[in-house]
Amino acid sequence: MGRKNANLRYELLRLLRRAGVSGWPRLFHSMRASRQAELQREFPLHVVCSWLGNSPRIAQQSYSLVTEDDFARAAGAKKVMAVKQI
């Protein structure tokens, strides 16, 4: 018999619904791509690929993302974080 909650997609969708967030296509691919992009801002590509288990060629084809922060930085705008006051 399998482990309880072994279907990660189902569990993630359940948690998203509970949080009031609608799901998006390719949940895990999108999360992997965004994490790859975040890590590549801090570490060399070959290091990130070693950690995540892909090749630099695949990373550049599948996981290279342009973010809003990239556009803001190119325009010279500073990133403003909203802080929730308690």
C-alpha positions in Angstrom: 0.0 0.0 0.0 1.3 3.5 -0.9 2.1 6.3 1.4 -0.7 8.6 2.5 -0.7 11.9 0.6 1.8 10.5 -2.0 0.0 12.3 -4.8 1.9 15.6 -4.6 -0.1 17.4 -7.3 -3.4 16.6 -5.5 -2.1 17.7 -2.2 -0.7 21.0 -3.7 -4.0 21.7 -5.4 -5.8 21.0 -2.1 -3.5 23.4 -0.2 -3.9 26.1 -2.9 -7.7 25.8 -2.8 -7.5 26.1 1.0 -5.4 29.2 0.7 -7.9 30.7 -1.8 -5.4 30.6 -4.7 -6.4 29.1 -8.0 -4.0 26.6 -9.6 -2.0 27.2 -12.8 -0.9 25.0 -15.6 2.2 22.8 -15.0 2.4 23.5 -11.3 5.7 21.7 -10.6 7.4 22.8 -13.8 6.6 26.4 -13.1 7.9 26.2 -9.6 11.1 24.5 -10.8 11.6 27.1 -13.5 11.1 30.0 -11.1 13.5 28.5 -8.6 16.1 27.8 -11.3 15.9 31.5 -12.3 16.2 32.7 -8.7 19.3 30.5 -8.1 20.9 31.6 -11.4 20.9 35.2 -10.2 23.1 34.2 -7.3 25.2 31.2 -8.5 26.8 30.1 -11.8 24.7 28.1 -14.2 26.7 24.9 -13.9 26.4 24.9 -10.1 22.6 25.4 -10.2 22.2 22.7 -12.9 24.2 20.3 -10.7 22.0 21.0 -7.7 18.7 20.7 -9.7 19.8 17.8 -11.9 19.6 19.2 -15.3 22.1 20.3 -18.0 22.9 23.9 -18.9 21.5 23.4 -22.4 18.2 22.1 -20.9 18.1 24.9 -18.3 18.5 27.6 -21.0 15.9 26.0 -23.2 13.3 25.2 -20.6 13.9 27.3 -17.4 15.2 30.7 -18.4 12.6 33.2 -17.4 12.4 37.0 -17.7 10.8 38.4 -14.5 9.2 41.8 -13.6 12.4 42.4 -11.5 14.5 42.1 -14.7 12.4 44.8 -16.4 12.5 47.1 -13.3 16.2 46.7 -13.0 16.7 47.5 -16.7 14.5 50.6 -16.4 16.5 51.7 -13.3 13.6 51.3 -10.9 14.2 50.1 -7.4 12.2 47.1 -6.2 9.7 48.2 -3.5 8.4 45.5 -1.1 5.1 45.9 0.4 5.2 45.3 4.2 2.1 44.3 6.0 1.7 46.1 9.3 0.2 44.2 12.2 
